[in-house]
Amino acid sequence: MIEPDARIACVNVIKTARLGIDQGSDDRDNNQHVVRLVQLKTWAEGINLPDHWLTYSVLEGPDPGQVIIDQATANHVDHNLVGAQGHSTTRRCLGSVSAQVVAEAHCSVTVIRVPEGGVRA
């Protein structure tokens, strides 16, 4: 059972360029924030919790891992669930968003591997 004052924050991060101007829309002129928000809400339909326990945020930053860590710190998050993508040599050598969150977050972190061909938010 969920605590009465608990909430689940579903967060998606759009990686932005460190320098330069990022486009706010995709090739079909769809607003990236709206597209990601719709994807996030569609993904969360399977959670089956009342709407007042769920929040949805699409954030931006050049370092998605740091954006997640900062969001968790600012909102006093107790536990982070982070999705992990597939394996790759580059990701093993350079790290990944999920590895960064595990290493640097102030709270507990659980990494959930997305099955190959699985749905991503």
C-alpha positions in Angstrom: 0.0 0.0 0.0 1.2 3.5 -0.8 1.6 6.1 1.9 -1.2 8.7 1.8 1.1 11.6 1.1 3.3 9.6 -1.4 3.4 10.2 -5.1 5.1 8.7 -8.1 6.8 11.2 -10.3 7.2 10.0 -13.9 10.1 11.9 -15.4 11.6 12.0 -18.9 14.6 14.1 -19.8 15.3 15.6 -23.2 19.0 15.9 -23.7 20.0 19.3 -25.0 23.2 20.6 -26.6 25.8 22.2 -24.3 26.3 24.9 -26.9 24.0 26.1 -29.6 20.3 26.2 -30.0 18.1 23.1 -29.7 15.0 22.7 -31.8 11.8 22.6 -29.8 10.1 20.4 -32.4 10.9 17.2 -34.4 11.0 16.7 -38.2 7.2 16.8 -38.4 7.0 20.0 -36.4 5.6 18.2 -33.2 6.6 19.9 -30.0 9.2 17.5 -28.3 7.8 18.2 -24.8 4.2 17.4 -25.8 5.3 14.2 -27.6 7.4 13.0 -24.6 4.6 13.9 -22.1 2.1 11.9 -24.1 4.5 9.0 -24.3 5.1 9.2 -20.6 1.4 9.2 -19.7 0.8 6.3 -22.1 3.7 4.3 -20.5 2.3 5.0 -17.0 -1.2 3.7 -17.8 -0.1 0.3 -16.6 0.7 1.6 -13.1 -3.0 1.7 -12.2 -2.9 4.3 -9.4 -5.3 7.3 -8.9 -4.3 10.4 -10.8 -3.5 12.4 -7.6 -0.6 10.0 -6.8 1.0 10.5 -10.2 2.9 13.5 -11.6 4.5 13.8 -15.0 7.5 16.0 -15.9 9.5 16.5 -19.1 12.8 18.1 -18.2 15.8 19.4 -20.3 19.5 19.5 -19.8 22.8 18.6 -21.4 23.5 15.9 -18.8 20.3 13.8 -18.3 21.7 11.9 -15.3 22.5 15.2 -13.5 19.0 16.5 -14.3 17.5 13.4 -12.7 19.7 13.7 -9.7 18.9 17.4 -9.3 15.2 16.7 -9.6 15.3 14.0 -7.0 17.3 16.2 -4.6 15.0 19.2 -5.0 11.9 17.1 -4.5 13.2 15.0 -1.5 12.8 11.8 -3.4 13.2 8.6 -1.3 13.6 6.1 -4.1 14.4 6.4 -7.8 13.4 3.8 -10.4 15.5 4.3 -13.5 15.2 2.6 -16.8 18.3 1.2 -18.5 18.8 0.6 -22.2 20.7 -2.2 -23.8 24.3 -3.2 -23.6 27.0 -1.6 -25.7 30.8 -1.4 -25.5 30.6 2.4 -25.6 28.1 2.6 -22.8 30.2 0.2 -20.7 33.4 2.4 -21.2 31.8 5.8 -21.0 29.0 5.1 -18.5 25.3 5.7 -18.8 22.5 7.8 -17.3 21.4 4.9 -15.0 25.0 4.3 -13.8 25.5 8.0 -13.0 22.2 8.1 -11.1 23.1 5.0 -9.1 26.6 6.4 -8.3 25.6 10.0 -7.4 22.0 10.1 -6.2 21.3 10.8 -2.5 18.5 8.2 -2.4 18.0 4.6 -3.2 18.0 3.7 -6.9 16.6 0.7 -8.6 17.6 0.1 -12.2 15.0 -1.6 -14.5 16.3 -3.0 -17.7 14.0 -2.5 -20.7 13.6 -5.8 -22.5 14.8 -5.9 -26.1 11.9 -4.8 -28.3 10.2 -3.5 -25.1 8.3 -0.2 -24.8 10.2 2.9 -23.9 8.8 6.1 -22.6 
